[in-house]
Amino acid sequence: VLVYGIPEFRLPKAIVANEVEKLKAQGVEVMTDMVIGKVLSIDDLFEMGFKAVFIGSGAGLPMFMHIPGESLKGVCSANEYLTRINLMKAYLEESDTPILHSKAAAIVGGGNVAMDAARCSKRLGADVYIVYRRGMEELPARREEVEHAEEEGIIFKTLNNPVKINGDDKGYVSSMTCVEMELGEPDASGRRRPIEKVGSEFDLPVDCVIMSLGTTPNPLIKNTTPGLEVNRKGGIVVNEEGLTSHQNVYAGGDAVTGAATVILAMGAGKLAAKSIDEALSK
């Protein structure tokens, strides 16, 4: 995630590469292209001789709105958009997977990832809108991220919600139909619930829609690891030491909490490392 999910202007890739090299110098072996649950299972790792396993597989499964037009060309998740820009250099014309250079982009959502996607899109030359169903005060992104986006000229269309994405005769996005919202009484989360204003539909002229509605843990490890307990959102259940319901399997970060921050994931890794060290030392 540090490489493919966070833009260069927020975290230079050279810093991450340096951290990885430090780990290798300490004797950490890195095996890439190892999709756990496909290439190997958690149980396979124990059969190979490992005494403990830590799962830090994150929350990489993007959520969508399931509204008409989400399958049009020019619609993607923030995950895909950021991965292609940060990792695959899709903004270059000679890239194997060039990205659409849009004139106007709508980013649906209001979190830190939405701000990253918006600022990347702005750097590719688009007019950029953040479309969020609550108000500016309710934006979940960190205040400084919002301020940076505003400084860069990103337009915030708060109290608006998409209901349909419209396409042209070639299957490309041509606009997005939104409705205006107003805030009602607080819901279960404690935030005021957005309510649609009747007859407030309007079309936002965009040729790209990036869905940044949050992510959930990929079910691959859960589905291939008998005895691994997860909660209703797919997060792995752990105790205060980071231990899962499976013997000698620990977990932390977004795979447990759902999408959160790098610093919380690093803290979870350190906690589990201490627990694993104590358990194996016995």
C-alpha positions, 0 to 999 in steps of 0.5 A, spaced: 500 500 500 505 504 501 508 503 494 501 503 490 496 506 494 499 512 496 501 518 491 509 520 490 507 527 492 505 524 499 510 519 500 516 518 496 517 511 493 525 512 495 523 512 502 519 506 502 525 502 498 530 504 503 525 501 508 525 495 505 532 494 503 533 495 511 529 489 512 533 485 507 539 487 510 537 484 517 535 477 514 528 478 512 526 474 506 521 477 501 517 472 496 513 476 491 508 473 487 505 469 493 498 470 493 496 466 500 490 462 498 492 461 491 499 459 491 500 457 498 495 456 504 496 458 511 496 451 513 501 450 507 506 455 511 506 451 517 507 444 513 513 448 510 516 449 517 514 455 520 512 456 527 507 462 527 504 466 521 502 473 521 497 476 516 497 483 514 494 482 508 490 489 508 483 491 506 483 491 498 476 489 496 473 496 493 466 497 495 461 500 489 454 504 489 451 499 485 447 504 481 446 504 473 452 505 469 457 503 474 460 498 468 461 504 463 468 505 461 471 511 465 468 508 471 473 505 476 475 504 484 480 509 487 484 502 488 485 501 481 486 508 479 491 509 484 495 502 483 495 504 475 498 511 477 503 509 482 505 502 480 504 501 473 505 509 471 499 508 467 499 516 466 505 515 461 503 514 453 508 508 452 505 504 458 502 497 457 495 499 461 495 507 459 489 511 463 484 515 461 486 522 461 479 525 463 477 532 462 473 532 468 473 527 473 468 526 479 471 522 485 465 519 489 467 519 497 470 524 502 476 520 505 483 520 505 483 516 499 478 520 495 483 526 496 489 522 494 485 520 487 482 527 486 489 530 487 492 525 482 487 526 477 488 534 478 495 532 476 493 529 470 490 535 467 482 534 469 477 539 472 476 535 479 469 534 483 469 531 490 462 528 490 460 527 498 453 526 500 454 529 507 457 536 508 464 539 509 464 538 517 462 531 516 468 529 511 472 523 514 478 525 511 483 529 515 482 536 515 489 538 512 488 533 506 481 537 505 485 543 505 491 541 500 485 539 495 482 546 496 488 549 495 489 545 488 483 547 486 479 541 487 471 543 487 467 540 493 460 538 491 458 536 498 451 534 500 450 531 493 449 523 492 450 520 485 444 516 483 446 514 475 452 514 471 450 516 464 454 514 457 455 515 450 454 511 444 461 508 445 460 506 452 464 511 455 462 516 461 458 522 459 455 525 465 453 523 472 446 524 475 446 526 482 441 529 487 441 534 492 441 532 500 440 535 506 442 532 513 436 529 518 437 526 525 443 522 527 443 515 525 447 509 528 454 511 527 452 518 530 452 522 524 446 526 521 443 522 516 443 524 509 436 525 506 434 526 498 431 532 496 425 531 492 426 533 485 433 536 486 436 531 480 441 534 476 447 532 471 454 533 472 458 533 466 464 528 467 468 523 463 471 519 469 468 517 475 472 514 481 469 510 486 472 511 493 467 508 498 472 504 502 474 497 502 473 491 505 478 485 507 479 480 501 475 474 503 481 469 500 485 468 506 478 467 510 475 462 505 482 458 504 483 457 512 479 453 516 478 455 523 479 462 522 474 467 525 472 473 522 467 478 523 460 480 519 465 485 515 470 480 513 475 483 518 479 477 522 478 477 529 484 477 534 485 478 541 489 483 545 495 480 543 494 479 536 492 472 536 487 469 531 482 463 533 487 459 529 493 456 533 499 460 532 496 465 527 496 472 528 493 478 524 493 486 524 492 492 520 486 493 515 485 485 515 483 486 522 480 493 523 478 494 516 481 500 512 485 505 517 491 508 517 499 506 516 501 507 523 495 503 526 497 497 521 505 498 523 503 498 531 499 492 530 505 489 527 509 490 532 504 488 537 504 481 534 511 481 533 512 481 541 507 476 542 510 471 537 516 472 540 514 471 547 510 465 544 516 461 540 521 463 546 516 458 551 
